[in-house]
Amino acid sequence: MRTGPDFASSSVPRHLLRGLLGFGPTAAAVALVPLAGPLVLLVAPLGLIALRGCPVCWTIGLVQTVSRGRLTRSCENGTCTLTRP
């Protein structure tokens, strides 16, 4: 049984590609402001779309993607535990 949001991708390579497509334009937009002016910041939202909103959400999704299938969460009587399947 899952509770809370799920930020994971279907595979680690796919998630890393999303990270590259997200962090690349976002970092480039910020780094190029001194050279190209503030208009280049219009590229940053494209990176945030690839990250599904925020870098922290992407990072949480990476952890979920890597751990998917390796740990199982079970809750009984108000106590939750992580076990290997």
PDB file as gemmi writes it, atoms N, CA and C in Angstrom:
CRYST1    1.000    1.000    1.000  90.00  90.00  90.00 P 1                      
ATOM      1  N   MET A   1       0.838  -1.164   0.000  1.00  0.00           N  
ATOM      2  CA  MET A   1       0.000   0.000   0.000  1.00  0.00           C  
ATOM      3  C   MET A   1       0.893   1.239   0.000  1.00  0.00           C  
ATOM      4  N   ARG A   2       0.641   2.153  -0.907  1.00  0.00           N  
ATOM      5  CA  ARG A   2       1.436   3.376  -1.011  1.00  0.00           C  
ATOM      6  C   ARG A   2       0.653   4.556  -0.455  1.00  0.00           C  
ATOM      7  N   THR A   3       1.372   5.408   0.231  1.00  0.00           N  
ATOM      8  CA  THR A   3       0.781   6.646   0.689  1.00  0.00           C  
ATOM      9  C   THR A   3       1.700   7.776   0.283  1.00  0.00           C  
ATOM     10  N   GLY A   4       1.141   8.916   0.037  1.00  0.00           N  
ATOM     11  CA  GLY A   4       1.942  10.070  -0.343  1.00  0.00           C  
ATOM     12  C   GLY A   4       2.248  10.095  -1.826  1.00  0.00           C  
ATOM     13  N   PRO A   5       2.874  11.169  -2.279  1.00  0.00           N  
ATOM     14  CA  PRO A   5       3.169  11.305  -3.706  1.00  0.00           C  
ATOM     15  C   PRO A   5       4.265  10.357  -4.172  1.00  0.00           C  
ATOM     16  N   ASP A   6       4.190  10.019  -5.441  1.00  0.00           N  
ATOM     17  CA  ASP A   6       5.181   9.148  -6.054  1.00  0.00           C  
ATOM     18  C   ASP A   6       5.876   9.935  -7.153  1.00  0.00           C  
ATOM     19  N   PHE A   7       7.164  10.182  -7.003  1.00  0.00           N  
ATOM     20  CA  PHE A   7       7.924  10.969  -7.962  1.00  0.00           C  
ATOM     21  C   PHE A   7       8.833  10.107  -8.825  1.00  0.00           C  
ATOM     22  N   ALA A   8       8.753   8.799  -8.676  1.00  0.00           N  
ATOM     23  CA  ALA A   8       9.659   7.881  -9.363  1.00  0.00           C  
ATOM     24  C   ALA A   8       9.355   7.802 -10.857  1.00  0.00           C  
ATOM     25  N   SER A   9      10.364   7.434 -11.624  1.00  0.00           N  
ATOM     26  CA  SER A   9      10.218   7.159 -13.051  1.00  0.00           C  
ATOM     27  C   SER A   9      10.199   5.650 -13.249  1.00  0.00           C  
ATOM     28  N   SER A  10       9.993   5.227 -14.486  1.00  0.00           N  
ATOM     29  CA  SER A  10       9.941   3.794 -14.751  1.00  0.00           C  
ATOM     30  C   SER A  10      11.317   3.139 -14.728  1.00  0.00           C  
ATOM     31  N   SER A  11      12.396   3.917 -14.922  1.00  0.00           N  
ATOM     32  CA  SER A  11      13.746   3.356 -14.872  1.00  0.00           C  
ATOM     33  C   SER A  11      14.733   4.442 -14.450  1.00  0.00           C  
ATOM     34  N   VAL A  12      15.891   4.004 -13.945  1.00  0.00           N  
ATOM     35  CA  VAL A  12      16.921   4.953 -13.511  1.00  0.00           C  
ATOM     36  C   VAL A  12      17.471   5.753 -14.702  1.00  0.00           C  
ATOM     37  N   PRO A  13      17.800   5.113 -15.852  1.00  0.00           N  
ATOM     38  CA  PRO A  13      18.285   5.916 -16.982  1.00  0.00           C  
ATOM     39  C   PRO A  13      17.272   6.975 -17.441  1.00  0.00           C  
ATOM     40  N   ARG A  14      16.003   6.619 -17.441  1.00  0.00           N  
ATOM     41  CA  ARG A  14      14.972   7.591 -17.833  1.00  0.00           C  
ATOM     42  C   ARG A  14      14.923   8.748 -16.835  1.00  0.00           C  
ATOM     43  N   HIS A  15      15.066   8.449 -15.558  1.00  0.00           N  
ATOM     44  CA  HIS A  15      15.041   9.500 -14.541  1.00  0.00           C  
ATOM     45  C   HIS A  15      16.267  10.404 -14.667  1.00  0.00           C  
ATOM     46  N   LEU A  16      17.432   9.804 -14.918  1.00  0.00           N  
ATOM     47  CA  LEU A  16      18.642  10.609 -15.096  1.00  0.00           C  
ATOM     48  C   LEU A  16      18.552  11.484 -16.341  1.00  0.00           C  
ATOM     49  N   LEU A  17      17.929  10.984 -17.397  1.00  0.00           N  
ATOM     50  CA  LEU A  17      17.723  11.793 -18.601  1.00  0.00           C  
ATOM     51  C   LEU A  17      16.825  12.985 -18.296  1.00  0.00           C  
ATOM     52  N   ARG A  18      15.772  12.748 -17.521  1.00  0.00           N  
ATOM     53  CA  ARG A  18      14.903  13.852 -17.110  1.00  0.00           C  
ATOM     54  C   ARG A  18      15.691  14.885 -16.306  1.00  0.00           C  
ATOM     55  N   GLY A  19      16.598  14.410 -15.466  1.00  0.00           N  
ATOM     56  CA  GLY A  19      17.432  15.325 -14.689  1.00  0.00           C  
ATOM     57  C   GLY A  19      18.342  16.152 -15.572  1.00  0.00           C  
ATOM     58  N   LEU A  20      18.935  15.514 -16.577  1.00  0.00           N  
ATOM     59  CA  LEU A  20      19.796  16.228 -17.525  1.00  0.00           C  
ATOM     60  C   LEU A  20      18.996  17.281 -18.297  1.00  0.00           C  
ATOM     61  N   LEU A  21      17.800  16.894 -18.734  1.00  0.00           N  
ATOM     62  CA  LEU A  21      16.948  17.826 -19.465  1.00  0.00           C  
ATOM     63  C   LEU A  21      16.399  18.925 -18.570  1.00  0.00           C  
ATOM     64  N   GLY A  22      16.372  18.679 -17.275  1.00  0.00           N  
ATOM     65  CA  GLY A  22      15.866  19.679 -16.343  1.00  0.00           C  
ATOM     66  C   GLY A  22      16.939  20.611 -15.813  1.00  0.00           C  
ATOM     67  N   PHE A  23      18.017  20.012 -15.322  1.00  0.00           N  
ATOM     68  CA  PHE A  23      19.068  20.837 -14.726  1.00  0.00           C  
ATOM     69  C   PHE A  23      19.883  21.578 -15.778  1.00  0.00           C  
ATOM     70  N   GLY A  24      20.036  21.009 -16.959  1.00  0.00           N  
ATOM     71  CA  GLY A  24      20.815  21.651 -18.021  1.00  0.00           C  
ATOM     72  C   GLY A  24      20.294  23.030 -18.395  1.00  0.00           C  
ATOM     73  N   PRO A  25      19.045  23.123 -18.867  1.00  0.00           N  
ATOM     74  CA  PRO A  25      18.519  24.440 -19.235  1.00  0.00           C  
ATOM     75  C   PRO A  25      18.390  25.396 -18.051  1.00  0.00           C  
ATOM     76  N   THR A  26      18.066  24.873 -16.887  1.00  0.00           N  
ATOM     77  CA  THR A  26      17.919  25.738 -15.713  1.00  0.00           C  
ATOM     78  C   THR A  26      19.265  26.347 -15.329  1.00  0.00           C  
ATOM     79  N   ALA A  27      20.300  25.526 -15.264  1.00  0.00           N  
ATOM     80  CA  ALA A  27      21.630  26.028 -14.913  1.00  0.00           C  
ATOM     81  C   ALA A  27      22.171  26.948 -16.004  1.00  0.00           C  
ATOM     82  N   ALA A  28      21.948  26.592 -17.263  1.00  0.00           N  
ATOM     83  CA  ALA A  28      22.416  27.435 -18.369  1.00  0.00           C  
ATOM     84  C   ALA A  28      21.741  28.795 -18.340  1.00  0.00           C  
ATOM     85  N   ALA A  29      20.447  28.817 -18.051  1.00  0.00           N  
ATOM     86  CA  ALA A  29      19.723  30.088 -18.007  1.00  0.00           C  
ATOM     87  C   ALA A  29      20.305  30.999 -16.930  1.00  0.00           C  
ATOM     88  N   VAL A  30      20.579  30.451 -15.766  1.00  0.00           N  
ATOM     89  CA  VAL A  30      21.126  31.262 -14.679  1.00  0.00           C  
ATOM     90  C   VAL A  30      22.562  31.683 -14.994  1.00  0.00           C  
ATOM     91  N   ALA A  31      23.354  30.780 -15.552  1.00  0.00           N  
ATOM     92  CA  ALA A  31      24.757  31.082 -15.831  1.00  0.00           C  
ATOM     93  C   ALA A  31      24.922  32.091 -16.968  1.00  0.00           C  
ATOM     94  N   LEU A  32      23.992  32.101 -17.905  1.00  0.00           N  
ATOM     95  CA  LEU A  32      24.122  32.981 -19.070  1.00  0.00           C  
ATOM     96  C   LEU A  32      23.516  34.370 -18.891  1.00  0.00           C  
ATOM     97  N   VAL A  33      22.930  34.641 -17.737  1.00  0.00           N  
ATOM     98  CA  VAL A  33      22.345  35.968 -17.508  1.00  0.00           C  
ATOM     99  C   VAL A  33      23.368  37.082 -17.704  1.00  0.00           C  
ATOM    100  N   PRO A  34      24.612  36.962 -17.181  1.00  0.00           N  
ATOM    101  CA  PRO A  34      25.566  38.058 -17.385  1.00  0.00           C  
ATOM    102  C   PRO A  34      25.930  38.273 -18.857  1.00  0.00           C  
ATOM    103  N   LEU A  35      25.889  37.221 -19.664  1.00  0.00           N  
ATOM    104  CA  LEU A  35      26.266  37.346 -21.066  1.00  0.00           C  
ATOM    105  C   LEU A  35      25.098  37.717 -21.975  1.00  0.00           C  
ATOM    106  N   ALA A  36      23.937  37.132 -21.728  1.00  0.00           N  
ATOM    107  CA  ALA A  36      22.807  37.308 -22.645  1.00  0.00           C  
ATOM    108  C   ALA A  36      21.696  38.172 -22.078  1.00  0.00           C  
ATOM    109  N   GLY A  37      21.772  38.520 -20.818  1.00  0.00           N  
ATOM    110  CA  GLY A  37      20.742  39.354 -20.219  1.00  0.00           C  
ATOM    111  C   GLY A  37      19.623  38.525 -19.607  1.00  0.00           C  
ATOM    112  N   PRO A  38      18.704  39.206 -18.929  1.00  0.00           N  
ATOM    113  CA  PRO A  38      17.652  38.501 -18.200  1.00  0.00           C  
ATOM    114  C   PRO A  38      16.650  37.767 -19.097  1.00  0.00           C  
ATOM    115  N   LEU A  39      16.640  38.062 -20.377  1.00  0.00           N  
ATOM    116  CA  LEU A  39      15.709  37.393 -21.281  1.00  0.00           C  
ATOM    117  C   LEU A  39      15.972  35.889 -21.357  1.00  0.00           C  
ATOM    118  N   VAL A  40      17.217  35.485 -21.127  1.00  0.00           N  
ATOM    119  CA  VAL A  40      17.575  34.067 -21.184  1.00  0.00           C  
ATOM    120  C   VAL A  40      16.910  33.269 -20.054  1.00  0.00           C  
ATOM    121  N   LEU A  41      16.428  33.932 -19.030  1.00  0.00           N  
ATOM    122  CA  LEU A  41      15.739  33.247 -17.931  1.00  0.00           C  
ATOM    123  C   LEU A  41      14.418  32.618 -18.377  1.00  0.00           C  
ATOM    124  N   LEU A  42      13.944  32.979 -19.562  1.00  0.00           N  
ATOM    125  CA  LEU A  42      12.728  32.362 -20.084  1.00  0.00           C  
ATOM    126  C   LEU A  42      12.927  30.880 -20.405  1.00  0.00           C  
ATOM    127  N   VAL A  43      14.168  30.425 -20.469  1.00  0.00           N  
ATOM    128  CA  VAL A  43      14.476  29.016 -20.723  1.00  0.00           C  
ATOM    129  C   VAL A  43      14.311  28.185 -19.445  1.00  0.00           C  
ATOM    130  N   ALA A  44      14.465  28.803 -18.287  1.00  0.00           N  
ATOM    131  CA  ALA A  44      14.417  28.083 -17.016  1.00  0.00           C  
ATOM    132  C   ALA A  44      13.109  27.309 -16.796  1.00  0.00           C  
ATOM    133  N   PRO A  45      11.942  27.842 -17.136  1.00  0.00           N  
ATOM    134  CA  PRO A  45      10.717  27.050 -16.935  1.00  0.00           C  
ATOM    135  C   PRO A  45      10.697  25.732 -17.711  1.00  0.00           C  
ATOM    136  N   LEU A  46      11.384  25.663 -18.845  1.00  0.00           N  
ATOM    137  CA  LEU A  46      11.449  24.397 -19.581  1.00  0.00           C  
ATOM    138  C   LEU A  46      12.173  23.338 -18.758  1.00  0.00           C  
ATOM    139  N   GLY A  47      13.219  23.738 -18.081  1.00  0.00           N  
ATOM    140  CA  GLY A  47      13.937  22.813 -17.211  1.00  0.00           C  
ATOM    141  C   GLY A  47      13.092  22.373 -16.031  1.00  0.00           C  
ATOM    142  N   LEU A  48      12.329  23.308 -15.476  1.00  0.00           N  
ATOM    143  CA  LEU A  48      11.478  22.962 -14.341  1.00  0.00           C  
ATOM    144  C   LEU A  48      10.349  22.023 -14.748  1.00  0.00           C  
ATOM    145  N   ILE A  49       9.884  22.131 -15.976  1.00  0.00           N  
ATOM    146  CA  ILE A  49       8.864  21.195 -16.468  1.00  0.00           C  
ATOM    147  C   ILE A  49       9.454  19.787 -16.537  1.00  0.00           C  
ATOM    148  N   ALA A  50      10.680  19.670 -17.020  1.00  0.00           N  
ATOM    149  CA  ALA A  50      11.327  18.352 -17.095  1.00  0.00           C  
ATOM    150  C   ALA A  50      11.560  17.770 -15.705  1.00  0.00           C  
ATOM    151  N   LEU A  51      11.788  18.626 -14.723  1.00  0.00           N  
ATOM    152  CA  LEU A  51      12.005  18.168 -13.349  1.00  0.00           C  
ATOM    153  C   LEU A  51      10.695  17.927 -12.605  1.00  0.00           C  
ATOM    154  N   ARG A  52       9.592  18.129 -13.269  1.00  0.00           N  
ATOM    155  CA  ARG A  52       8.246  18.002 -12.671  1.00  0.00           C  
ATOM    156  C   ARG A  52       8.059  18.973 -11.529  1.00  0.00           C  
ATOM    157  N   GLY A  53       8.595  20.155 -11.672  1.00  0.00           N  
ATOM    158  CA  GLY A  53       8.307  21.209 -10.716  1.00  0.00           C  
ATOM    159  C   GLY A  53       9.466  21.722  -9.893  1.00  0.00           C  
ATOM    160  N   CYS A  54      10.249  20.837  -9.325  1.00  0.00           N  
ATOM    161  CA  CYS A  54      11.321  21.344  -8.466  1.00  0.00           C  
ATOM    162  C   CYS A  54      12.468  20.337  -8.405  1.00  0.00           C  
ATOM    163  N   PRO A  55      13.681  20.821  -8.175  1.00  0.00           N  
ATOM    164  CA  PRO A  55      14.833  19.926  -8.080  1.00  0.00           C  
ATOM    165  C   PRO A  55      14.731  18.933  -6.918  1.00  0.00           C  
ATOM    166  N   VAL A  56      14.118  19.346  -5.816  1.00  0.00           N  
ATOM    167  CA  VAL A  56      13.975  18.443  -4.673  1.00  0.00           C  
ATOM    168  C   VAL A  56      13.039  17.288  -5.028  1.00  0.00           C  
ATOM    169  N   CYS A  57      11.959  17.586  -5.760  1.00  0.00           N  
ATOM    170  CA  CYS A  57      11.038  16.528  -6.192  1.00  0.00           C  
ATOM    171  C   CYS A  57      11.766  15.536  -7.101  1.00  0.00           C  
ATOM    172  N   TRP A  58      12.630  16.044  -7.974  1.00  0.00           N  
ATOM    173  CA  TRP A  58      13.400  15.161  -8.848  1.00  0.00           C  
ATOM    174  C   TRP A  58      14.316  14.266  -8.019  1.00  0.00           C  
ATOM    175  N   THR A  59      14.967  14.832  -7.004  1.00  0.00           N  
ATOM    176  CA  THR A  59      15.872  14.068  -6.157  1.00  0.00           C  
ATOM    177  C   THR A  59      15.117  12.983  -5.379  1.00  0.00           C  
ATOM    178  N   ILE A  60      13.975  13.325  -4.847  1.00  0.00           N  
ATOM    179  CA  ILE A  60      13.150  12.337  -4.150  1.00  0.00           C  
ATOM    180  C   ILE A  60      12.756  11.234  -5.125  1.00  0.00           C  
ATOM    181  N   GLY A  61      12.400  11.616  -6.344  1.00  0.00           N  
ATOM    182  CA  GLY A  61      12.047  10.635  -7.361  1.00  0.00           C  
ATOM    183  C   GLY A  61      13.206   9.715  -7.707  1.00  0.00           C  
ATOM    184  N   LEU A  62      14.420  10.243  -7.716  1.00  0.00           N  
ATOM    185  CA  LEU A  62      15.600   9.410  -7.988  1.00  0.00           C  
ATOM    186  C   LEU A  62      15.765   8.357  -6.898  1.00  0.00           C  
ATOM    187  N   VAL A  63      15.620   8.769  -5.656  1.00  0.00           N  
ATOM    188  CA  VAL A  63      15.721   7.823  -4.543  1.00  0.00           C  
ATOM    189  C   VAL A  63      14.617   6.775  -4.637  1.00  0.00           C  
ATOM    190  N   GLN A  64      13.391   7.210  -4.957  1.00  0.00           N  
ATOM    191  CA  GLN A  64      12.287   6.259  -5.103  1.00  0.00           C  
ATOM    192  C   GLN A  64      12.533   5.299  -6.263  1.00  0.00           C  
ATOM    193  N   THR A  65      13.054   5.809  -7.368  1.00  0.00           N  
ATOM    194  CA  THR A  65      13.309   4.963  -8.534  1.00  0.00           C  
ATOM    195  C   THR A  65      14.367   3.921  -8.228  1.00  0.00           C  
ATOM    196  N   VAL A  66      15.436   4.317  -7.547  1.00  0.00           N  
ATOM    197  CA  VAL A  66      16.510   3.383  -7.216  1.00  0.00           C  
ATOM    198  C   VAL A  66      16.026   2.342  -6.213  1.00  0.00           C  
ATOM    199  N   SER A  67      15.232   2.741  -5.234  1.00  0.00           N  
ATOM    200  CA  SER A  67      14.814   1.806  -4.190  1.00  0.00           C  
ATOM    201  C   SER A  67      13.587   0.982  -4.575  1.00  0.00           C  
ATOM    202  N   ARG A  68      12.917   1.321  -5.669  1.00  0.00           N  
ATOM    203  CA  ARG A  68      11.710   0.594  -6.059  1.00  0.00           C  
ATOM    204  C   ARG A  68      12.022  -0.885  -6.263  1.00  0.00           C  
ATOM    205  N   GLY A  69      11.268  -1.726  -5.612  1.00  0.00           N  
ATOM    206  CA  GLY A  69      11.461  -3.159  -5.724  1.00  0.00           C  
ATOM    207  C   GLY A  69      12.489  -3.717  -4.763  1.00  0.00           C  
ATOM    208  N   ARG A  70      13.245  -2.857  -4.111  1.00  0.00           N  
ATOM    209  CA  ARG A  70      14.260  -3.332  -3.167  1.00  0.00           C  
ATOM    210  C   ARG A  70      13.759  -3.304  -1.737  1.00  0.00           C  
ATOM    211  N   LEU A  71      12.803  -2.426  -1.452  1.00  0.00           N  
ATOM    212  CA  LEU A  71      12.240  -2.310  -0.119  1.00  0.00           C  
ATOM    213  C   LEU A  71      10.722  -2.321  -0.213  1.00  0.00           C  
ATOM    214  N   THR A  72      10.090  -2.924   0.764  1.00  0.00           N  
ATOM    215  CA  THR A  72       8.638  -2.948   0.830  1.00  0.00           C  
ATOM    216  C   THR A  72       8.215  -2.351   2.168  1.00  0.00           C  
ATOM    217  N   ARG A  73       7.275  -1.432   2.102  1.00  0.00           N  
ATOM    218  CA  ARG A  73       6.775  -0.794   3.315  1.00  0.00           C  
ATOM    219  C   ARG A  73       5.494  -1.495   3.734  1.00  0.00           C  
ATOM    220  N   SER A  74       5.423  -1.901   4.993  1.00  0.00           N  
ATOM    221  CA  SER A  74       4.208  -2.513   5.507  1.00  0.00           C  
ATOM    222  C   SER A  74       3.842  -1.838   6.819  1.00  0.00           C  
ATOM    223  N   CYS A  75       2.564  -1.590   6.988  1.00  0.00           N  
ATOM    224  CA  CYS A  75       2.076  -0.910   8.189  1.00  0.00           C  
ATOM    225  C   CYS A  75       1.030  -1.788   8.877  1.00  0.00           C  
ATOM    226  N   GLU A  76       1.212  -2.012  10.157  1.00  0.00           N  
ATOM    227  CA  GLU A  76       0.266  -2.765  10.968  1.00  0.00           C  
ATOM    228  C   GLU A  76       0.152  -2.112  12.333  1.00  0.00           C  
ATOM    229  N   ASN A  77      -1.060  -1.935  12.793  1.00  0.00           N  
ATOM    230  CA  ASN A  77      -1.333  -1.376  14.115  1.00  0.00           C  
ATOM    231  C   ASN A  77      -0.645  -0.042  14.348  1.00  0.00           C  
ATOM    232  N   GLY A  78      -0.578   0.792  13.318  1.00  0.00           N  
ATOM    233  CA  GLY A  78       0.020   2.117  13.456  1.00  0.00           C  
ATOM    234  C   GLY A  78       1.534   2.140  13.409  1.00  0.00           C  
ATOM    235  N   THR A  79       2.173   1.001  13.154  1.00  0.00           N  
ATOM    236  CA  THR A  79       3.632   0.939  13.075  1.00  0.00           C  
ATOM    237  C   THR A  79       4.026   0.497  11.668  1.00  0.00           C  
ATOM    238  N   CYS A  80       4.883   1.264  11.032  1.00  0.00           N  
ATOM    239  CA  CYS A  80       5.327   0.946   9.681  1.00  0.00           C  
ATOM    240  C   CYS A  80       6.779   0.482   9.712  1.00  0.00           C  
ATOM    241  N   THR A  81       7.078  -0.512   8.869  1.00  0.00           N  
ATOM    242  CA  THR A  81       8.433  -1.036   8.777  1.00  0.00           C  
ATOM    243  C   THR A  81       8.818  -1.201   7.319  1.00  0.00           C  
ATOM    244  N   LEU A  82      10.103  -1.140   7.033  1.00  0.00           N  
ATOM    245  CA  LEU A  82      10.644  -1.399   5.712  1.00  0.00           C  
ATOM    246  C   LEU A  82      11.308  -2.776   5.731  1.00  0.00           C  
ATOM    247  N   THR A  83      10.942  -3.618   4.773  1.00  0.00           N  
ATOM    248  CA  THR A  83      11.533  -4.942   4.695  1.00  0.00           C  
ATOM    249  C   THR A  83      11.930  -5.220   3.257  1.00  0.00           C  
ATOM    250  N   ARG A  84      12.835  -6.160   3.093  1.00  0.00           N  
ATOM    251  CA  ARG A  84      13.210  -6.592   1.747  1.00  0.00           C  
ATOM    252  C   ARG A  84      12.176  -7.601   1.281  1.00  0.00           C  
ATOM    253  N   PRO A  85      11.749  -7.495   0.023  1.00  0.00           N  
ATOM    254  CA  PRO A  85      10.727  -8.433  -0.479  1.00  0.00           C  
ATOM    255  C   PRO A  85      11.258  -9.851  -0.617  1.00  0.00           C  
TER     256      PRO A  85                                                      
END                                                                             
